[in-house]
Amino acid sequence: MSAPQASPAQNWRALYEAALLEFDPVKLLERIAEAEKAIAEEAVMLIRESGDRIERQKLEDAMQTLADLKRHRGSAA
């Protein structure tokens, strides 16, 4: 018996949180990329399903935060 799969919504949130909590600068960009991919996949699913506006806003906010994190990491290097 296999372990239950996380829903896409849980998956993007977990990856997003992992990126926010990553302190290793080498791993940070990898975690950001993983989170961005999961968020984009969730956004496509919401668009196809005419998903709710609040969830789309959460995805947009998360993507903006990741972009800011990448930008900040670049200026700190």
mmCIF file of the N, C-alpha and C atoms, coordinates in Angstrom:
data_MODEL
# 
_entry.id   MODEL 
# 
loop_
_atom_site.group_PDB 
_atom_site.id 
_atom_site.type_symbol 
_atom_site.label_atom_id 
_atom_site.label_alt_id 
_atom_site.label_comp_id 
_atom_site.label_asym_id 
_atom_site.label_entity_id 
_atom_site.label_seq_id 
_atom_site.pdbx_PDB_ins_code 
_atom_site.Cartn_x 
_atom_site.Cartn_y 
_atom_site.Cartn_z 
_atom_site.occupancy 
_atom_site.B_iso_or_equiv 
_atom_site.pdbx_formal_charge 
_atom_site.auth_seq_id 
_atom_site.auth_comp_id 
_atom_site.auth_asym_id 
_atom_site.auth_atom_id 
_atom_site.pdbx_PDB_model_num 
ATOM 1   N N  . MET A 1 1  ? 0.850   -1.179 0.000   1.00 0.00 ? 1  MET A N  1 
ATOM 2   C CA . MET A 1 1  ? 0.000   0.000  0.000   1.00 0.00 ? 1  MET A CA 1 
ATOM 3   C C  . MET A 1 1  ? 0.892   1.238  0.000   1.00 0.00 ? 1  MET A C  1 
ATOM 4   N N  . SER A 1 2  ? 0.620   2.176  -0.893  1.00 0.00 ? 2  SER A N  1 
ATOM 5   C CA . SER A 1 2  ? 1.452   3.374  -0.995  1.00 0.00 ? 2  SER A CA 1 
ATOM 6   C C  . SER A 1 2  ? 0.906   4.490  -0.106  1.00 0.00 ? 2  SER A C  1 
ATOM 7   N N  . ALA A 1 3  ? 1.804   5.420  0.201   1.00 0.00 ? 3  ALA A N  1 
ATOM 8   C CA . ALA A 1 3  ? 1.408   6.561  1.032   1.00 0.00 ? 3  ALA A CA 1 
ATOM 9   C C  . ALA A 1 3  ? 0.472   7.460  0.248   1.00 0.00 ? 3  ALA A C  1 
ATOM 10  N N  . PRO A 1 4  ? -0.479  8.108  0.913   1.00 0.00 ? 4  PRO A N  1 
ATOM 11  C CA . PRO A 1 4  ? -1.394  9.000  0.206   1.00 0.00 ? 4  PRO A CA 1 
ATOM 12  C C  . PRO A 1 4  ? -0.638  10.182 -0.384  1.00 0.00 ? 4  PRO A C  1 
ATOM 13  N N  . GLN A 1 5  ? -1.034  10.584 -1.567  1.00 0.00 ? 5  GLN A N  1 
ATOM 14  C CA . GLN A 1 5  ? -0.417  11.721 -2.238  1.00 0.00 ? 5  GLN A CA 1 
ATOM 15  C C  . GLN A 1 5  ? -0.954  13.023 -1.653  1.00 0.00 ? 5  GLN A C  1 
ATOM 16  N N  . ALA A 1 6  ? -0.098  14.004 -1.529  1.00 0.00 ? 6  ALA A N  1 
ATOM 17  C CA . ALA A 1 6  ? -0.540  15.329 -1.085  1.00 0.00 ? 6  ALA A CA 1 
ATOM 18  C C  . ALA A 1 6  ? -1.308  15.978 -2.225  1.00 0.00 ? 6  ALA A C  1 
ATOM 19  N N  . SER A 1 7  ? -2.308  16.746 -1.876  1.00 0.00 ? 7  SER A N  1 
ATOM 20  C CA . SER A 1 7  ? -3.043  17.472 -2.914  1.00 0.00 ? 7  SER A CA 1 
ATOM 21  C C  . SER A 1 7  ? -2.118  18.533 -3.498  1.00 0.00 ? 7  SER A C  1 
ATOM 22  N N  . PRO A 1 8  ? -2.379  18.972 -4.742  1.00 0.00 ? 8  PRO A N  1 
ATOM 23  C CA . PRO A 1 8  ? -1.536  20.027 -5.314  1.00 0.00 ? 8  PRO A CA 1 
ATOM 24  C C  . PRO A 1 8  ? -1.467  21.272 -4.426  1.00 0.00 ? 8  PRO A C  1 
ATOM 25  N N  . ALA A 1 9  ? -2.578  21.628 -3.805  1.00 0.00 ? 9  ALA A N  1 
ATOM 26  C CA . ALA A 1 9  ? -2.575  22.805 -2.938  1.00 0.00 ? 9  ALA A CA 1 
ATOM 27  C C  . ALA A 1 9  ? -1.642  22.614 -1.753  1.00 0.00 ? 9  ALA A C  1 
ATOM 28  N N  . GLN A 1 10 ? -1.655  21.434 -1.166  1.00 0.00 ? 10 GLN A N  1 
ATOM 29  C CA . GLN A 1 10 ? -0.740  21.156 -0.056  1.00 0.00 ? 10 GLN A CA 1 
ATOM 30  C C  . GLN A 1 10 ? 0.690   21.135 -0.557  1.00 0.00 ? 10 GLN A C  1 
ATOM 31  N N  . ASN A 1 11 ? 0.904   20.603 -1.747  1.00 0.00 ? 11 ASN A N  1 
ATOM 32  C CA . ASN A 1 11 ? 2.239   20.482 -2.307  1.00 0.00 ? 11 ASN A CA 1 
ATOM 33  C C  . ASN A 1 11 ? 2.864   21.858 -2.529  1.00 0.00 ? 11 ASN A C  1 
ATOM 34  N N  . TRP A 1 12 ? 2.170   22.775 -3.174  1.00 0.00 ? 12 TRP A N  1 
ATOM 35  C CA . TRP A 1 12 ? 2.786   24.079 -3.435  1.00 0.00 ? 12 TRP A CA 1 
ATOM 36  C C  . TRP A 1 12 ? 3.040   24.820 -2.134  1.00 0.00 ? 12 TRP A C  1 
ATOM 37  N N  . ARG A 1 13 ? 2.144   24.685 -1.193  1.00 0.00 ? 13 ARG A N  1 
ATOM 38  C CA . ARG A 1 13 ? 2.346   25.373 0.089   1.00 0.00 ? 13 ARG A CA 1 
ATOM 39  C C  . ARG A 1 13 ? 3.558   24.828 0.829   1.00 0.00 ? 13 ARG A C  1 
ATOM 40  N N  . ALA A 1 14 ? 3.713   23.513 0.822   1.00 0.00 ? 14 ALA A N  1 
ATOM 41  C CA . ALA A 1 14 ? 4.867   22.892 1.499   1.00 0.00 ? 14 ALA A CA 1 
ATOM 42  C C  . ALA A 1 14 ? 6.174   23.315 0.829   1.00 0.00 ? 14 ALA A C  1 
ATOM 43  N N  . LEU A 1 15 ? 6.191   23.321 -0.500  1.00 0.00 ? 15 LEU A N  1 
ATOM 44  C CA . LEU A 1 15 ? 7.399   23.735 -1.216  1.00 0.00 ? 15 LEU A CA 1 
ATOM 45  C C  . LEU A 1 15 ? 7.683   25.218 -1.006  1.00 0.00 ? 15 LEU A C  1 
ATOM 46  N N  . TYR A 1 16 ? 6.652   26.036 -0.974  1.00 0.00 ? 16 TYR A N  1 
ATOM 47  C CA . TYR A 1 16 ? 6.785   27.475 -0.728  1.00 0.00 ? 16 TYR A CA 1 
ATOM 48  C C  . TYR A 1 16 ? 7.383   27.710 0.660   1.00 0.00 ? 16 TYR A C  1 
ATOM 49  N N  . GLU A 1 17 ? 6.833   27.033 1.650   1.00 0.00 ? 17 GLU A N  1 
ATOM 50  C CA . GLU A 1 17 ? 7.339   27.191 3.016   1.00 0.00 ? 17 GLU A CA 1 
ATOM 51  C C  . GLU A 1 17 ? 8.788   26.712 3.123   1.00 0.00 ? 17 GLU A C  1 
ATOM 52  N N  . ALA A 1 18 ? 9.119   25.627 2.437   1.00 0.00 ? 18 ALA A N  1 
ATOM 53  C CA . ALA A 1 18 ? 10.499  25.129 2.460   1.00 0.00 ? 18 ALA A CA 1 
ATOM 54  C C  . ALA A 1 18 ? 11.454  26.165 1.878   1.00 0.00 ? 18 ALA A C  1 
ATOM 55  N N  . ALA A 1 19 ? 11.027  26.841 0.823   1.00 0.00 ? 19 ALA A N  1 
ATOM 56  C CA . ALA A 1 19 ? 11.869  27.888 0.224   1.00 0.00 ? 19 ALA A CA 1 
ATOM 57  C C  . ALA A 1 19 ? 12.046  29.050 1.195   1.00 0.00 ? 19 ALA A C  1 
ATOM 58  N N  . LEU A 1 20 ? 10.971  29.450 1.843   1.00 0.00 ? 20 LEU A N  1 
ATOM 59  C CA . LEU A 1 20 ? 11.054  30.572 2.785   1.00 0.00 ? 20 LEU A CA 1 
ATOM 60  C C  . LEU A 1 20 ? 11.953  30.263 3.975   1.00 0.00 ? 20 LEU A C  1 
ATOM 61  N N  . LEU A 1 21 ? 12.015  28.997 4.352   1.00 0.00 ? 21 LEU A N  1 
ATOM 62  C CA . LEU A 1 21 ? 12.778  28.604 5.538   1.00 0.00 ? 21 LEU A CA 1 
ATOM 63  C C  . LEU A 1 21 ? 14.196  28.128 5.227   1.00 0.00 ? 21 LEU A C  1 
ATOM 64  N N  . GLU A 1 22 ? 14.575  28.120 3.951   1.00 0.00 ? 22 GLU A N  1 
ATOM 65  C CA . GLU A 1 22 ? 15.900  27.626 3.555   1.00 0.00 ? 22 GLU A CA 1 
ATOM 66  C C  . GLU A 1 22 ? 16.976  28.665 3.846   1.00 0.00 ? 22 GLU A C  1 
ATOM 67  N N  . PHE A 1 23 ? 17.988  28.258 4.588   1.00 0.00 ? 23 PHE A N  1 
ATOM 68  C CA . PHE A 1 23 ? 19.087  29.164 4.919   1.00 0.00 ? 23 PHE A CA 1 
ATOM 69  C C  . PHE A 1 23 ? 20.322  28.920 4.057   1.00 0.00 ? 23 PHE A C  1 
ATOM 70  N N  . ASP A 1 24 ? 20.438  27.740 3.487   1.00 0.00 ? 24 ASP A N  1 
ATOM 71  C CA . ASP A 1 24 ? 21.592  27.403 2.659   1.00 0.00 ? 24 ASP A CA 1 
ATOM 72  C C  . ASP A 1 24 ? 21.452  28.103 1.309   1.00 0.00 ? 24 ASP A C  1 
ATOM 73  N N  . PRO A 1 25 ? 22.333  29.054 1.007   1.00 0.00 ? 25 PRO A N  1 
ATOM 74  C CA . PRO A 1 25 ? 22.200  29.807 -0.252  1.00 0.00 ? 25 PRO A CA 1 
ATOM 75  C C  . PRO A 1 25 ? 22.316  28.938 -1.492  1.00 0.00 ? 25 PRO A C  1 
ATOM 76  N N  . VAL A 1 26 ? 23.014  27.820 -1.399  1.00 0.00 ? 26 VAL A N  1 
ATOM 77  C CA . VAL A 1 26 ? 23.141  26.919 -2.544  1.00 0.00 ? 26 VAL A CA 1 
ATOM 78  C C  . VAL A 1 26 ? 21.803  26.226 -2.821  1.00 0.00 ? 26 VAL A C  1 
ATOM 79  N N  . LYS A 1 27 ? 21.115  25.830 -1.767  1.00 0.00 ? 27 LYS A N  1 
ATOM 80  C CA . LYS A 1 27 ? 19.845  25.131 -1.917  1.00 0.00 ? 27 LYS A CA 1 
ATOM 81  C C  . LYS A 1 27 ? 18.670  26.084 -2.142  1.00 0.00 ? 27 LYS A C  1 
ATOM 82  N N  . LEU A 1 28 ? 18.826  27.340 -1.771  1.00 0.00 ? 28 LEU A N  1 
ATOM 83  C CA . LEU A 1 28 ? 17.714  28.283 -1.828  1.00 0.00 ? 28 LEU A CA 1 
ATOM 84  C C  . LEU A 1 28 ? 17.127  28.411 -3.229  1.00 0.00 ? 28 LEU A C  1 
ATOM 85  N N  . LEU A 1 29 ? 17.973  28.627 -4.232  1.00 0.00 ? 29 LEU A N  1 
ATOM 86  C CA . LEU A 1 29 ? 17.456  28.803 -5.592  1.00 0.00 ? 29 LEU A CA 1 
ATOM 87  C C  . LEU A 1 29 ? 16.758  27.542 -6.093  1.00 0.00 ? 29 LEU A C  1 
ATOM 88  N N  . GLU A 1 30 ? 17.251  26.383 -5.688  1.00 0.00 ? 30 GLU A N  1 
ATOM 89  C CA . GLU A 1 30 ? 16.597  25.119 -6.063  1.00 0.00 ? 30 GLU A CA 1 
ATOM 90  C C  . GLU A 1 30 ? 15.211  25.033 -5.432  1.00 0.00 ? 30 GLU A C  1 
ATOM 91  N N  . ARG A 1 31 ? 15.123  25.376 -4.169  1.00 0.00 ? 31 ARG A N  1 
ATOM 92  C CA . ARG A 1 31 ? 13.830  25.332 -3.471  1.00 0.00 ? 31 ARG A CA 1 
ATOM 93  C C  . ARG A 1 31 ? 12.854  26.351 -4.073  1.00 0.00 ? 31 ARG A C  1 
ATOM 94  N N  . ILE A 1 32 ? 13.349  27.524 -4.413  1.00 0.00 ? 32 ILE A N  1 
ATOM 95  C CA . ILE A 1 32 ? 12.499  28.538 -5.034  1.00 0.00 ? 32 ILE A CA 1 
ATOM 96  C C  . ILE A 1 32 ? 11.967  28.019 -6.369  1.00 0.00 ? 32 ILE A C  1 
ATOM 97  N N  . ALA A 1 33 ? 12.839  27.419 -7.166  1.00 0.00 ? 33 ALA A N  1 
ATOM 98  C CA . ALA A 1 33 ? 12.416  26.892 -8.468  1.00 0.00 ? 33 ALA A CA 1 
ATOM 99  C C  . ALA A 1 33 ? 11.354  25.802 -8.311  1.00 0.00 ? 33 ALA A C  1 
ATOM 100 N N  . GLU A 1 34 ? 11.534  24.927 -7.341  1.00 0.00 ? 34 GLU A N  1 
ATOM 101 C CA . GLU A 1 34 ? 10.546  23.878 -7.088  1.00 0.00 ? 34 GLU A CA 1 
ATOM 102 C C  . GLU A 1 34 ? 9.204   24.479 -6.698  1.00 0.00 ? 34 GLU A C  1 
ATOM 103 N N  . ALA A 1 35 ? 9.236   25.474 -5.824  1.00 0.00 ? 35 ALA A N  1 
ATOM 104 C CA . ALA A 1 35 ? 7.999   26.123 -5.376  1.00 0.00 ? 35 ALA A CA 1 
ATOM 105 C C  . ALA A 1 35 ? 7.327   26.862 -6.524  1.00 0.00 ? 35 ALA A C  1 
ATOM 106 N N  . GLU A 1 36 ? 8.108   27.569 -7.332  1.00 0.00 ? 36 GLU A N  1 
ATOM 107 C CA . GLU A 1 36 ? 7.536   28.296 -8.468  1.00 0.00 ? 36 GLU A CA 1 
ATOM 108 C C  . GLU A 1 36 ? 6.853   27.344 -9.445  1.00 0.00 ? 36 GLU A C  1 
ATOM 109 N N  . LYS A 1 37 ? 7.471   26.208 -9.689  1.00 0.00 ? 37 LYS A N  1 
ATOM 110 C CA . LYS A 1 37 ? 6.886   25.222 -10.606 1.00 0.00 ? 37 LYS A CA 1 
ATOM 111 C C  . LYS A 1 37 ? 5.558   24.710 -10.055 1.00 0.00 ? 37 LYS A C  1 
ATOM 112 N N  . ALA A 1 38 ? 5.528   24.366 -8.778  1.00 0.00 ? 38 ALA A N  1 
ATOM 113 C CA . ALA A 1 38 ? 4.304   23.858 -8.166  1.00 0.00 ? 38 ALA A CA 1 
ATOM 114 C C  . ALA A 1 38 ? 3.205   24.918 -8.157  1.00 0.00 ? 38 ALA A C  1 
ATOM 115 N N  . ILE A 1 39 ? 3.579   26.164 -7.893  1.00 0.00 ? 39 ILE A N  1 
ATOM 116 C CA . ILE A 1 39 ? 2.605   27.257 -7.893  1.00 0.00 ? 39 ILE A CA 1 
ATOM 117 C C  . ILE A 1 39 ? 2.042   27.458 -9.296  1.00 0.00 ? 39 ILE A C  1 
ATOM 118 N N  . ALA A 1 40 ? 2.900   27.422 -10.295 1.00 0.00 ? 40 ALA A N  1 
ATOM 119 C CA . ALA A 1 40 ? 2.445   27.585 -11.681 1.00 0.00 ? 40 ALA A CA 1 
ATOM 120 C C  . ALA A 1 40 ? 1.483   26.466 -12.068 1.00 0.00 ? 40 ALA A C  1 
ATOM 121 N N  . GLU A 1 41 ? 1.800   25.241 -11.670 1.00 0.00 ? 41 GLU A N  1 
ATOM 122 C CA . GLU A 1 41 ? 0.915   24.112 -11.972 1.00 0.00 ? 41 GLU A CA 1 
ATOM 123 C C  . GLU A 1 41 ? -0.441  24.286 -11.288 1.00 0.00 ? 41 GLU A C  1 
ATOM 124 N N  . GLU A 1 42 ? -0.433  24.739 -10.064 1.00 0.00 ? 42 GLU A N  1 
ATOM 125 C CA . GLU A 1 42 ? -1.682  24.984 -9.337  1.00 0.00 ? 42 GLU A CA 1 
ATOM 126 C C  . GLU A 1 42 ? -2.476  26.105 -10.009 1.00 0.00 ? 42 GLU A C  1 
ATOM 127 N N  . ALA A 1 43 ? -1.792  27.141 -10.463 1.00 0.00 ? 43 ALA A N  1 
ATOM 128 C CA . ALA A 1 43 ? -2.465  28.255 -11.131 1.00 0.00 ? 43 ALA A CA 1 
ATOM 129 C C  . ALA A 1 43 ? -3.152  27.792 -12.415 1.00 0.00 ? 43 ALA A C  1 
ATOM 130 N N  . VAL A 1 44 ? -2.470  26.953 -13.179 1.00 0.00 ? 44 VAL A N  1 
ATOM 131 C CA . VAL A 1 44 ? -3.066  26.422 -14.412 1.00 0.00 ? 44 VAL A CA 1 
ATOM 132 C C  . VAL A 1 44 ? -4.328  25.626 -14.073 1.00 0.00 ? 44 VAL A C  1 
ATOM 133 N N  . MET A 1 45 ? -4.253  24.805 -13.038 1.00 0.00 ? 45 MET A N  1 
ATOM 134 C CA . MET A 1 45 ? -5.407  24.019 -12.633 1.00 0.00 ? 45 MET A CA 1 
ATOM 135 C C  . MET A 1 45 ? -6.572  24.927 -12.222 1.00 0.00 ? 45 MET A C  1 
ATOM 136 N N  . LEU A 1 46 ? -6.276  25.978 -11.479 1.00 0.00 ? 46 LEU A N  1 
ATOM 137 C CA . LEU A 1 46 ? -7.329  26.905 -11.065 1.00 0.00 ? 46 LEU A CA 1 
ATOM 138 C C  . LEU A 1 46 ? -7.966  27.599 -12.261 1.00 0.00 ? 46 LEU A C  1 
ATOM 139 N N  . ILE A 1 47 ? -7.146  27.979 -13.222 1.00 0.00 ? 47 ILE A N  1 
ATOM 140 C CA . ILE A 1 47 ? -7.676  28.643 -14.415 1.00 0.00 ? 47 ILE A CA 1 
ATOM 141 C C  . ILE A 1 47 ? -8.602  27.691 -15.168 1.00 0.00 ? 47 ILE A C  1 
ATOM 142 N N  . ARG A 1 48 ? -8.182  26.453 -15.315 1.00 0.00 ? 48 ARG A N  1 
ATOM 143 C CA . ARG A 1 48 ? -9.008  25.458 -16.016 1.00 0.00 ? 48 ARG A CA 1 
ATOM 144 C C  . ARG A 1 48 ? -10.329 25.218 -15.311 1.00 0.00 ? 48 ARG A C  1 
ATOM 145 N N  . GLU A 1 49 ? -10.307 25.265 -13.996 1.00 0.00 ? 49 GLU A N  1 
ATOM 146 C CA . GLU A 1 49 ? -11.506 24.985 -13.201 1.00 0.00 ? 49 GLU A CA 1 
ATOM 147 C C  . GLU A 1 49 ? -12.266 26.255 -12.831 1.00 0.00 ? 49 GLU A C  1 
ATOM 148 N N  . SER A 1 50 ? -11.830 27.393 -13.328 1.00 0.00 ? 50 SER A N  1 
ATOM 149 C CA . SER A 1 50 ? -12.415 28.673 -12.921 1.00 0.00 ? 50 SER A CA 1 
ATOM 150 C C  . SER A 1 50 ? -12.387 28.788 -11.408 1.00 0.00 ? 50 SER A C  1 
ATOM 151 N N  . GLY A 1 51 ? -11.217 28.491 -10.848 1.00 0.00 ? 51 GLY A N  1 
ATOM 152 C CA . GLY A 1 51 ? -11.024 28.476 -9.404  1.00 0.00 ? 51 GLY A CA 1 
ATOM 153 C C  . GLY A 1 51 ? -11.303 29.811 -8.745  1.00 0.00 ? 51 GLY A C  1 
ATOM 154 N N  . ASP A 1 52 ? -11.375 29.770 -7.436  1.00 0.00 ? 52 ASP A N  1 
ATOM 155 C CA . ASP A 1 52 ? -11.769 30.980 -6.718  1.00 0.00 ? 52 ASP A CA 1 
ATOM 156 C C  . ASP A 1 52 ? -10.678 32.050 -6.726  1.00 0.00 ? 52 ASP A C  1 
ATOM 157 N N  . ARG A 1 53 ? -11.119 33.263 -6.677  1.00 0.00 ? 53 ARG A N  1 
ATOM 158 C CA . ARG A 1 53 ? -10.262 34.443 -6.754  1.00 0.00 ? 53 ARG A CA 1 
ATOM 159 C C  . ARG A 1 53 ? -9.305  34.531 -5.568  1.00 0.00 ? 53 ARG A C  1 
ATOM 160 N N  . ILE A 1 54 ? -9.745  34.124 -4.412  1.00 0.00 ? 54 ILE A N  1 
ATOM 161 C CA . ILE A 1 54 ? -8.896  34.203 -3.215  1.00 0.00 ? 54 ILE A CA 1 
ATOM 162 C C  . ILE A 1 54 ? -7.688  33.279 -3.356  1.00 0.00 ? 54 ILE A C  1 
ATOM 163 N N  . GLU A 1 55 ? -7.919  32.067 -3.845  1.00 0.00 ? 55 GLU A N  1 
ATOM 164 C CA . GLU A 1 55 ? -6.802  31.127 -4.023  1.00 0.00 ? 55 GLU A CA 1 
ATOM 165 C C  . GLU A 1 55 ? -5.841  31.646 -5.093  1.00 0.00 ? 55 GLU A C  1 
ATOM 166 N N  . ARG A 1 56 ? -6.363  32.224 -6.166  1.00 0.00 ? 56 ARG A N  1 
ATOM 167 C CA . ARG A 1 56 ? -5.488  32.793 -7.202  1.00 0.00 ? 56 ARG A CA 1 
ATOM 168 C C  . ARG A 1 56 ? -4.645  33.922 -6.615  1.00 0.00 ? 56 ARG A C  1 
ATOM 169 N N  . GLN A 1 57 ? -5.233  34.725 -5.743  1.00 0.00 ? 57 GLN A N  1 
ATOM 170 C CA . GLN A 1 57 ? -4.490  35.810 -5.111  1.00 0.00 ? 57 GLN A CA 1 
ATOM 171 C C  . GLN A 1 57 ? -3.378  35.255 -4.224  1.00 0.00 ? 57 GLN A C  1 
ATOM 172 N N  . LYS A 1 58 ? -3.645  34.179 -3.520  1.00 0.00 ? 58 LYS A N  1 
ATOM 173 C CA . LYS A 1 58 ? -2.612  33.546 -2.686  1.00 0.00 ? 58 LYS A CA 1 
ATOM 174 C C  . LYS A 1 58 ? -1.439  33.082 -3.547  1.00 0.00 ? 58 LYS A C  1 
ATOM 175 N N  . LEU A 1 59 ? -1.755  32.507 -4.719  1.00 0.00 ? 59 LEU A N  1 
ATOM 176 C CA . LEU A 1 59 ? -0.704  32.054 -5.625  1.00 0.00 ? 59 LEU A CA 1 
ATOM 177 C C  . LEU A 1 59 ? 0.111   33.232 -6.142  1.00 0.00 ? 59 LEU A C  1 
ATOM 178 N N  . GLU A 1 60 ? -0.564  34.312 -6.525  1.00 0.00 ? 60 GLU A N  1 
ATOM 179 C CA . GLU A 1 60 ? 0.145   35.504 -6.998  1.00 0.00 ? 60 GLU A CA 1 
ATOM 180 C C  . GLU A 1 60 ? 1.042   36.074 -5.906  1.00 0.00 ? 60 GLU A C  1 
ATOM 181 N N  . ASP A 1 61 ? 0.527   36.134 -4.701  1.00 0.00 ? 61 ASP A N  1 
ATOM 182 C CA . ASP A 1 61 ? 1.315   36.661 -3.581  1.00 0.00 ? 61 ASP A CA 1 
ATOM 183 C C  . ASP A 1 61 ? 2.546   35.786 -3.315  1.00 0.00 ? 61 ASP A C  1 
ATOM 184 N N  . ALA A 1 62 ? 2.358   34.472 -3.375  1.00 0.00 ? 62 ALA A N  1 
ATOM 185 C CA . ALA A 1 62 ? 3.476   33.556 -3.147  1.00 0.00 ? 62 ALA A CA 1 
ATOM 186 C C  . ALA A 1 62 ? 4.541   33.731 -4.224  1.00 0.00 ? 62 ALA A C  1 
ATOM 187 N N  . MET A 1 63 ? 4.116   33.846 -5.486  1.00 0.00 ? 63 MET A N  1 
ATOM 188 C CA . MET A 1 63 ? 5.084   34.038 -6.574  1.00 0.00 ? 63 MET A CA 1 
ATOM 189 C C  . MET A 1 63 ? 5.840   35.353 -6.394  1.00 0.00 ? 63 MET A C  1 
ATOM 190 N N  . GLN A 1 64 ? 5.159   36.397 -5.975  1.00 0.00 ? 64 GLN A N  1 
ATOM 191 C CA . GLN A 1 64 ? 5.817   37.684 -5.765  1.00 0.00 ? 64 GLN A CA 1 
ATOM 192 C C  . GLN A 1 64 ? 6.828   37.587 -4.621  1.00 0.00 ? 64 GLN A C  1 
ATOM 193 N N  . THR A 1 65 ? 6.468   36.906 -3.562  1.00 0.00 ? 65 THR A N  1 
ATOM 194 C CA . THR A 1 65 ? 7.381   36.737 -2.435  1.00 0.00 ? 65 THR A CA 1 
ATOM 195 C C  . THR A 1 65 ? 8.627   35.969 -2.858  1.00 0.00 ? 65 THR A C  1 
ATOM 196 N N  . LEU A 1 66 ? 8.445   34.919 -3.663  1.00 0.00 ? 66 LEU A N  1 
ATOM 197 C CA . LEU A 1 66 ? 9.601   34.154 -4.148  1.00 0.00 ? 66 LEU A CA 1 
ATOM 198 C C  . LEU A 1 66 ? 10.482  35.010 -5.047  1.00 0.00 ? 66 LEU A C  1 
ATOM 199 N N  . ALA A 1 67 ? 9.875   35.838 -5.890  1.00 0.00 ? 67 ALA A N  1 
ATOM 200 C CA . ALA A 1 67 ? 10.655  36.738 -6.758  1.00 0.00 ? 67 ALA A CA 1 
ATOM 201 C C  . ALA A 1 67 ? 11.458  37.720 -5.901  1.00 0.00 ? 67 ALA A C  1 
ATOM 202 N N  . ASP A 1 68 ? 10.832  38.248 -4.860  1.00 0.00 ? 68 ASP A N  1 
ATOM 203 C CA . ASP A 1 68 ? 11.531  39.166 -3.953  1.00 0.00 ? 68 ASP A CA 1 
ATOM 204 C C  . ASP A 1 68 ? 12.683  38.456 -3.238  1.00 0.00 ? 68 ASP A C  1 
ATOM 205 N N  . LEU A 1 69 ? 12.449  37.217 -2.836  1.00 0.00 ? 69 LEU A N  1 
ATOM 206 C CA . LEU A 1 69 ? 13.483  36.438 -2.155  1.00 0.00 ? 69 LEU A CA 1 
ATOM 207 C C  . LEU A 1 69 ? 14.677  36.203 -3.084  1.00 0.00 ? 69 LEU A C  1 
ATOM 208 N N  . LYS A 1 70 ? 14.402  35.870 -4.335  1.00 0.00 ? 70 LYS A N  1 
ATOM 209 C CA . LYS A 1 70 ? 15.491  35.687 -5.308  1.00 0.00 ? 70 LYS A CA 1 
ATOM 210 C C  . LYS A 1 70 ? 16.264  36.991 -5.511  1.00 0.00 ? 70 LYS A C  1 
ATOM 211 N N  . ARG A 1 71 ? 15.546  38.078 -5.636  1.00 0.00 ? 71 ARG A N  1 
ATOM 212 C CA . ARG A 1 71 ? 16.174  39.376 -5.844  1.00 0.00 ? 71 ARG A CA 1 
ATOM 213 C C  . ARG A 1 71 ? 17.040  39.745 -4.638  1.00 0.00 ? 71 ARG A C  1 
ATOM 214 N N  . HIS A 1 72 ? 16.514  39.531 -3.455  1.00 0.00 ? 72 HIS A N  1 
ATOM 215 C CA . HIS A 1 72 ? 17.255  39.843 -2.225  1.00 0.00 ? 72 HIS A CA 1 
ATOM 216 C C  . HIS A 1 72 ? 18.494  38.955 -2.116  1.00 0.00 ? 72 HIS A C  1 
ATOM 217 N N  . ARG A 1 73 ? 18.352  37.694 -2.454  1.00 0.00 ? 73 ARG A N  1 
ATOM 218 C CA . ARG A 1 73 ? 19.487  36.779 -2.381  1.00 0.00 ? 73 ARG A CA 1 
ATOM 219 C C  . ARG A 1 73 ? 20.575  37.231 -3.351  1.00 0.00 ? 73 ARG A C  1 
ATOM 220 N N  . GLY A 1 74 ? 20.182  37.710 -4.521  1.00 0.00 ? 74 GLY A N  1 
ATOM 221 C CA . GLY A 1 74 ? 21.157  38.188 -5.507  1.00 0.00 ? 74 GLY A CA 1 
ATOM 222 C C  . GLY A 1 74 ? 21.917  39.415 -5.036  1.00 0.00 ? 74 GLY A C  1 
ATOM 223 N N  . SER A 1 75 ? 21.249  40.290 -4.301  1.00 0.00 ? 75 SER A N  1 
ATOM 224 C CA . SER A 1 75 ? 21.912  41.490 -3.818  1.00 0.00 ? 75 SER A CA 1 
ATOM 225 C C  . SER A 1 75 ? 22.772  41.202 -2.601  1.00 0.00 ? 75 SER A C  1 
ATOM 226 N N  . ALA A 1 76 ? 22.502  40.089 -1.899  1.00 0.00 ? 76 ALA A N  1 
ATOM 227 C CA . ALA A 1 76 ? 23.289  39.758 -0.715  1.00 0.00 ? 76 ALA A CA 1 
ATOM 228 C C  . ALA A 1 76 ? 24.523  38.931 -1.054  1.00 0.00 ? 76 ALA A C  1 
ATOM 229 N N  . ALA A 1 77 ? 24.579  38.426 -2.266  1.00 0.00 ? 77 ALA A N  1 
ATOM 230 C CA . ALA A 1 77 ? 25.712  37.568 -2.651  1.00 0.00 ? 77 ALA A CA 1 
ATOM 231 C C  . ALA A 1 77 ? 26.944  38.378 -2.978  1.00 0.00 ? 77 ALA A C  1 
# 
